[in-house]
Amino acid sequence: MTLNRIISLVVLVLIVGYLGFHLYGLIAPPPLEVLLPVQGLTTSSKIIEIKGRTMPGARVEVNGNPIMSDRTGEFGQTLVLSGGINTLTISARKRYSRPATTIRQILILDGQRVSTSTRGGI
């Protein structure tokens, strides 16, 4: 192999690597950090606050409904949930990327006492 072919091959590998790196940046999901609610939350309040952060410009959705994020990527919204177990699917997506998804399950107590044990009689 001549020196010119080696240099050409190295340049080609560098160009392909550079393009691959940038392509990966386009299709990789954005970071998604959900601060509230915590996983497994049990509460009697039907009003839940969702807070988190992602990449600026990413589209954020809760159960398929878009919510606004600010220019730093922070988002928040208040939801009214029904009694029982509620599943929240929070996702963030860049224009051409796969979504980053976090799921939170929230138990809303409907004024009923929840017992963790069963009493048995003889």
TORKOL-4160 file (C-alpha; in steps of 0.2 Angstrom, whole numbers, padded with zeros to 4 digits, m for minus):
122
<pt num="1" X="0000" Y="0000" Z="0000"/>
<pt num="2" X="0007" Y="0017" Z="m0004"/>
<pt num="3" X="0007" Y="0032" Z="0007"/>
<pt num="4" X="m0006" Y="0041" Z="m0003"/>
<pt num="5" X="m0018" Y="0026" Z="m0001"/>
<pt num="6" X="m0015" Y="0025" Z="0018"/>
<pt num="7" X="m0018" Y="0044" Z="0020"/>
<pt num="8" X="m0034" Y="0042" Z="0010"/>
<pt num="9" X="m0040" Y="0028" Z="0020"/>
<pt num="10" X="m0037" Y="0037" Z="0036"/>
<pt num="11" X="m0046" Y="0052" Z="0030"/>
<pt num="12" X="m0061" Y="0042" Z="0025"/>
<pt num="13" X="m0062" Y="0033" Z="0041"/>
<pt num="14" X="m0061" Y="0050" Z="0050"/>
<pt num="15" X="m0075" Y="0057" Z="0039"/>
<pt num="16" X="m0086" Y="0041" Z="0042"/>
<pt num="17" X="m0083" Y="0042" Z="0061"/>
<pt num="18" X="m0087" Y="0060" Z="0061"/>
<pt num="19" X="m0103" Y="0058" Z="0052"/>
<pt num="20" X="m0108" Y="0043" Z="0062"/>
<pt num="21" X="m0105" Y="0052" Z="0078"/>
<pt num="22" X="m0117" Y="0067" Z="0073"/>
<pt num="23" X="m0130" Y="0055" Z="0066"/>
<pt num="24" X="m0130" Y="0046" Z="0083"/>
<pt num="25" X="m0133" Y="0063" Z="0091"/>
<pt num="26" X="m0148" Y="0066" Z="0080"/>
<pt num="27" X="m0157" Y="0049" Z="0083"/>
<pt num="28" X="m0152" Y="0046" Z="0102"/>
<pt num="29" X="m0165" Y="0050" Z="0114"/>
<pt num="30" X="m0163" Y="0065" Z="0125"/>
<pt num="31" X="m0159" Y="0064" Z="0143"/>
<pt num="32" X="m0175" Y="0064" Z="0154"/>
<pt num="33" X="m0175" Y="0066" Z="0173"/>
<pt num="34" X="m0192" Y="0066" Z="0181"/>
<pt num="35" X="m0191" Y="0074" Z="0198"/>
<pt num="36" X="m0209" Y="0073" Z="0203"/>
<pt num="37" X="m0219" Y="0062" Z="0206"/>
<pt num="38" X="m0208" Y="0049" Z="0214"/>
<pt num="39" X="m0211" Y="0031" Z="0209"/>
<pt num="40" X="m0224" Y="0022" Z="0220"/>
<pt num="41" X="m0231" Y="0037" Z="0227"/>
<pt num="42" X="m0247" Y="0034" Z="0238"/>
<pt num="43" X="m0257" Y="0049" Z="0243"/>
<pt num="44" X="m0275" Y="0055" Z="0246"/>
<pt num="45" X="m0273" Y="0071" Z="0236"/>
<pt num="46" X="m0280" Y="0069" Z="0218"/>
<pt num="47" X="m0269" Y="0084" Z="0212"/>
<pt num="48" X="m0252" Y="0078" Z="0207"/>
<pt num="49" X="m0237" Y="0089" Z="0201"/>
<pt num="50" X="m0226" Y="0083" Z="0188"/>
<pt num="51" X="m0208" Y="0091" Z="0187"/>
<pt num="52" X="m0193" Y="0087" Z="0177"/>
<pt num="53" X="m0180" Y="0092" Z="0165"/>
<pt num="54" X="m0174" Y="0086" Z="0148"/>
<pt num="55" X="m0164" Y="0094" Z="0133"/>
<pt num="56" X="m0169" Y="0111" Z="0128"/>
<pt num="57" X="m0180" Y="0110" Z="0113"/>
<pt num="58" X="m0186" Y="0092" Z="0116"/>
<pt num="59" X="m0205" Y="0089" Z="0115"/>
<pt num="60" X="m0212" Y="0082" Z="0132"/>
<pt num="61" X="m0228" Y="0072" Z="0133"/>
<pt num="62" X="m0237" Y="0065" Z="0148"/>
<pt num="63" X="m0248" Y="0050" Z="0143"/>
<pt num="64" X="m0247" Y="0056" Z="0125"/>
<pt num="65" X="m0252" Y="0074" Z="0129"/>
<pt num="66" X="m0239" Y="0088" Z="0126"/>
<pt num="67" X="m0233" Y="0099" Z="0140"/>
<pt num="68" X="m0223" Y="0114" Z="0139"/>
<pt num="69" X="m0204" Y="0115" Z="0144"/>
<pt num="70" X="m0194" Y="0131" Z="0146"/>
<pt num="71" X="m0179" Y="0136" Z="0136"/>
<pt num="72" X="m0168" Y="0127" Z="0148"/>
<pt num="73" X="m0178" Y="0110" Z="0146"/>
<pt num="74" X="m0187" Y="0111" Z="0163"/>
<pt num="75" X="m0205" Y="0106" Z="0163"/>
<pt num="76" X="m0219" Y="0105" Z="0175"/>
<pt num="77" X="m0238" Y="0103" Z="0175"/>
<pt num="78" X="m0252" Y="0099" Z="0188"/>
<pt num="79" X="m0264" Y="0085" Z="0184"/>
<pt num="80" X="m0280" Y="0079" Z="0193"/>
<pt num="81" X="m0280" Y="0060" Z="0194"/>
<pt num="82" X="m0294" Y="0048" Z="0198"/>
<pt num="83" X="m0294" Y="0037" Z="0214"/>
<pt num="84" X="m0285" Y="0020" Z="0212"/>
<pt num="85" X="m0269" Y="0016" Z="0203"/>
<pt num="86" X="m0264" Y="0029" Z="0190"/>
<pt num="87" X="m0250" Y="0026" Z="0177"/>
<pt num="88" X="m0241" Y="0041" Z="0170"/>
<pt num="89" X="m0230" Y="0039" Z="0155"/>
<pt num="90" X="m0218" Y="0054" Z="0153"/>
<pt num="91" X="m0208" Y="0055" Z="0137"/>
<pt num="92" X="m0196" Y="0067" Z="0129"/>
<pt num="93" X="m0191" Y="0067" Z="0111"/>
<pt num="94" X="m0180" Y="0077" Z="0099"/>
<pt num="95" X="m0185" Y="0080" Z="0082"/>
<pt num="96" X="m0178" Y="0064" Z="0074"/>
<pt num="97" X="m0174" Y="0054" Z="0089"/>
<pt num="98" X="m0182" Y="0039" Z="0098"/>
<pt num="99" X="m0191" Y="0044" Z="0114"/>
<pt num="100" X="m0184" Y="0043" Z="0132"/>
<pt num="101" X="m0198" Y="0037" Z="0143"/>
<pt num="102" X="m0201" Y="0036" Z="0161"/>
<pt num="103" X="m0216" Y="0027" Z="0169"/>
<pt num="104" X="m0223" Y="0032" Z="0186"/>
<pt num="105" X="m0237" Y="0023" Z="0196"/>
<pt num="106" X="m0247" Y="0033" Z="0208"/>
<pt num="107" X="m0260" Y="0026" Z="0220"/>
<pt num="108" X="m0273" Y="0039" Z="0225"/>
<pt num="109" X="m0283" Y="0034" Z="0241"/>
<pt num="110" X="m0301" Y="0038" Z="0239"/>
<pt num="111" X="m0304" Y="0041" Z="0257"/>
<pt num="112" X="m0304" Y="0022" Z="0261"/>
<pt num="113" X="m0292" Y="0014" Z="0273"/>
<pt num="114" X="m0280" Y="0002" Z="0265"/>
<pt num="115" X="m0276" Y="m0013" Z="0276"/>
<pt num="116" X="m0259" Y="m0022" Z="0273"/>
<pt num="117" X="m0265" Y="m0037" Z="0283"/>
<pt num="118" X="m0279" Y="m0049" Z="0284"/>
<pt num="119" X="m0287" Y="m0054" Z="0300"/>
<pt num="120" X="m0294" Y="m0071" Z="0302"/>
<pt num="121" X="m0305" Y="m0079" Z="0315"/>
<pt num="122" X="m0305" Y="m0096" Z="0323"/>
